[in-house]
Amino acid sequence: MSQLELPGMIIYGDGSWEIINLNPDKIRGDIRKNYPLGNPMHGFTLALQNDYHARQQNLEAILQSELSHVDSRHPPISNMTPDAWLSRTLNIVNELLFQKNTELQQQLQTVKTAKQYAKLEATYNAMILNDQIANLQVKQTNLYAQMNRRQAEAMKPHAKRRRLVNRRTSKHVWPPLPRPTASLKRRRESPQKSKPGRSMITNVP
């Protein structure tokens, strides 16, 4: 998606939302219209553009530095295992992802309300935040996939043990039921005779 079509979404507390277009070229054009004889702040707008491109090129390095900073705020892991490392890393990514989403909402609000240079600067910031959030979401997806694989590997011995138990149970030969005796057969075949003077109906209301 090109810069001219890059959207942002403001999400309000009541659940409603609003699309904000991030178009730095249009904002720079609007600024130039205000100065037909030449933009006295051309150097400032160019510096904002160059800073955006520099941050975009160093996106991964900047994110890794910020992830390390978030990690430093947490106590060290006493027992470093692969599962503990995965859980810790995922928590750090989720924490930074939440922070970046909050910052993006703030910058989109500025894009909506500010004018000229503040609007241009907030637009570049929002575009960088969009890229950072997409990068962190990829990391998050990969970490969840690793955790699911490890959980599946850990469950394999238990599943194998259950299959062995089921196989042994299915092979067990249960003893045959005892055959009915002759007296039991006669009792089943002959109808019961009621005693005279007594009804077979009970519990009559």
Salt bridges, closest charged atoms under 4 A:
GLU18 OE1 - LYS112 NZ 2.92
ASP25 OD1 - ARG28 NH2 2.20
ASP30 OD2 - LYS26 NZ 3.26
ASP51 OD2 - ARG55 NE 3.13
GLU60 OE2 - LYS139 NZ 2.97
GLU66 OE1 - LYS100 NZ 2.63
ASP71 OD1 - ARG88 NH2 2.90
ASP83 OD1 - ARG150 NE 2.58
GLU95 OE2 - ARG73 NH2 2.87
GLU95 OE1 - HIS74 NE2 2.83
GLU103 OE1 - LYS100 NZ 3.88
GLU153 OE2 - LYS156 NZ 3.16
